[in-house]
Amino acid sequence: MTTSLRYLLLACLLPLLWSCYPKGAEYTDELDLVYTNYASDFNFTALKTYSIPDSVVKITGDVISDPDGDGKPSFLPSSSGKVILDQIKTNMSNYGWTLVDKRQNPDATILVSSMTTTNIYYYYDWWYWGWYYPGYYPGWGWYYPGYYPPYVTGYRSGSIFMQFIDNTSKPWGADNAPVKWVCILNGLAEGGTSDIAARTQINIDQAYTQSPYLKH
Amino acid sequence: MKYYILSAFILLCGINSYSQSSFILTYPIGFPMGDLHDYSKKTSWRGINMEFLGHAKPGVAVGLETGWNVFYEKVGKQPYKSGTTTVTGVTYRYTNAVPILVESKWYPTEEKKKANPYVGLGVGTLFASRSTDFGLYRITNEAWQFCIKPEVGVLFSIEPGLKAMVGVKYYGAFNTDDLDGQNFLSINVGFVFSSL
């Protein structure tokens, strides 16, 4: 066997190095998380009725801003909010809860809010530009000598936040409303409206599935 | 990571050309065991392994080994509980294992036959990097673990200076504060390039 053939043998084995990176998530729903937590000393089944506002609040910061001066926060579009609220109501009903108006002294209230964040990253894959620089192959990266660059590109992530408030312990003390159950749905806020709605419904169902203590 | 291994490869090739020695390049198939198996059960088909050996005396070689084994498993959507907290999602589990070992090999038949068995023992460190992608988040644990590697295998002579080989290696890594020992069995197939 000639020396060149030996090098060819080596060269055939080296590509193994470049195949070492496995794939990650391919679909947006694979990045969805459903988080729940609760007060373990609270008896949820002692409560029967609940109320829920007819809108989903958009939280834009830890301090509310009211740019239009109407004394209210921003809300999700009613069509998007309705998908979320209807799914919560369906699950609450399935768990034996009775929906009442807030003026009927409900035992509990569920507050629903949403947050979106734009995540930016400076170190996107060099491969996007490998075609422009012959000889510089996949695996190269970016170097910003001594400074941070402006936004390059990004993606939007979103969360839906559900808080279960115990009204039976009123008057509340210490200026705090008691949140006995909390749920966060987190994932990519990308894709079509129908896709996001479907994912949201599935994840709300999962939130109740993993919270059996809410069931009567 | 790939650049470190490529650099090591080039270095080992360079050393090889100036001494009476062997360079071994193999493809490892990794089988996770112990804590690594608890985390990621799938066989690893991704990796590369390199060894540089100098012949200390007839039938005995000593040298260095390094490589890269990638263990990966996608675990479908399922809930994870801790106390009152439950989180449900898909997890993508990656473990990169890079052994860096000094080793010795013994060839009982001194490579005189067409097929020659060998046994080996390596001692050194295993760099283990475990990353879990969970939703939009990544949790990473890294550790340098003390590692012992027994090995058995067979060399098949093809022509002077070139052999094919198949071997079985067990990487026994020890627990550290950051990560339990990442143990795995590896079946290696490849070639031995020896200076004449």
Interface residues (C-beta under 8 A of the other chain):
Chain A: M1 R6 L9 L10 L13 L14 L16 L17 W18 S19 C20 Y21 P22 G24 A25 E30 L31 D32 L33 V34 Y35 T36 N37 Y38 A39 S40 N119 G139 S157 N186 G187 L188 Q206 Q210 S211
Chain B: M1 K2 Y3 I5 L6 F9 L25 Y27 R46 G47 I48 W68 V70 Y72 P79 G83 T84 T85 T86 V87 T88 G89 V90 Y92 Y94 D133 F134 G135 L136 Y137 I158 E159 L162 G190 F191 F193
